[in-house]
């Protein structure tokens, strides 16, 4: 893998798109691949569009799964096994043990929040035991592109952040 890996994003909706826009500040467009069921999303974001999630996995060093949790089972069937690639998932509530079904062991599970749209997210993440120091550094670089990054040591801590990030803004809006 080069100093800057080829990063592929599966799912270019609100969060996947925010990550892509953030990465374009530190990666060349040729280093970013994108796949979304809506084929125009990748080109609108300025990343290289690929025709399938399978092609994206084949061409990428790092695969970011930015789909809704209920889409994970179908995606596992579509692209597994991905082999010795780094998988980063932002699918809320999907634990590392479940993500291993993608056929990989180097996994980063992360939870950015909607402030990623303004590059002001607080993104918590946790690495699987098989993730290397280099994998952690890549995750840090990727998520720093959309805001502040915080590495956790247990998935329960990440789950707590997910609960707060998912409902905290609404709570404060209701209090106001």
Residue pairs with C-beta under 8 A, 6 or more apart in sequence:
1 61
2 61
4 27
4 28
4 31
5 31
5 60
5 61
5 62
5 86
5 138
6 31
6 32
6 33
6 59
6 60
6 61
6 62
7 23
7 27
7 31
7 32
7 33
7 60
7 61
7 62
7 64
7 142
8 32
8 33
8 34
8 35
8 50
8 56
8 57
8 59
8 60
8 62
8 63
8 64
9 16
9 19
9 20
9 32
9 33
9 34
9 35
9 47
9 56
9 64
9 66
10 16
10 35
10 36
10 53
10 56
10 63
10 64
10 65
10 66
10 67
10 75
10 79
11 35
11 36
11 65
11 66
11 67
11 68
11 71
12 20
12 34
12 35
12 36
12 38
12 41
12 42
12 45
12 47
12 66
13 36
13 41
13 66
14 114
14 117
15 66
15 90
15 112
15 114
15 116
16 34
16 36
16 64
16 66
16 67
16 90
17 41
17 45
18 112
18 116
18 117
18 121
18 146
19 64
19 66
19 90
19 112
19 116
19 142
19 145
19 146
20 32
20 34
20 45
20 46
20 47
21 45
22 116
22 119
22 145
22 146
23 32
23 142
23 145
24 32
24 45
24 46
24 47
25 145
26 141
26 145
29 46
29 47
29 48
30 48
32 47
32 48
33 42
33 47
33 48
33 49
33 50
33 56
33 59
33 60
34 41
34 42
34 45
34 47
34 48
34 49
34 50
34 56
35 42
35 49
35 50
35 51
35 52
35 53
35 55
35 56
36 42
39 49
42 48
42 49
42 50
43 49
50 56
50 59
53 75
53 78
53 79
54 78
54 79
56 63
57 63
57 79
57 82
57 85
60 85
61 85
61 86
62 85
62 86
62 88
62 138
62 142
63 82
63 85
63 86
63 87
63 88
64 88
64 89
64 90
64 142
65 72
65 75
65 87
65 88
65 89
65 90
65 91
65 99
65 102
66 90
66 91
67 75
67 91
68 91
69 91
69 92
69 93
69 94
71 91
72 91
72 94
72 98
72 99
76 101
76 102
79 102
80 101
80 102
80 103
81 102
81 103
81 104
82 102
82 103
82 104
83 103
83 104
84 104
84 106
85 104
85 106
86 104
86 106
86 107
86 108
86 131
86 135
86 138
86 139
87 99
87 102
87 104
87 106
87 107
87 108
88 107
88 108
88 109
88 110
88 125
88 139
88 142
89 99
89 107
89 108
89 109
89 110
90 110
90 111
90 112
92 111
92 162
92 166
93 159
93 162
94 109
95 109
95 155
96 107
96 109
96 126
96 128
96 155
99 107
99 109
99 128
100 107
100 128
105 128
105 130
106 128
106 130
106 131
106 132
106 135
107 127
107 128
107 130
107 131
108 125
108 126
108 127
108 128
108 131
108 135
108 136
108 139
109 125
109 126
109 128
109 155
109 158
110 123
110 124
110 125
110 126
110 139
110 143
110 158
111 123
111 124
111 125
111 158
111 161
111 162
111 165
112 121
112 122
112 123
112 143
112 146
112 147
112 165
113 121
113 122
113 123
113 165
113 166
113 169
114 121
114 169
115 121
115 122
115 147
116 123
116 146
116 147
119 145
119 146
119 147
120 147
120 148
121 143
121 146
121 147
121 148
122 147
122 148
122 150
122 161
122 165
123 143
123 146
123 147
123 148
123 149
123 150
124 150
124 151
124 152
124 157
124 158
124 161
124 162
124 165
125 139
125 143
125 149
125 150
125 151
125 152
125 158
126 151
126 152
126 153
126 154
126 155
126 157
126 158
127 135
127 136
127 139
127 151
131 139
136 151
139 149
140 149
140 151
143 149
150 161
152 158
152 161
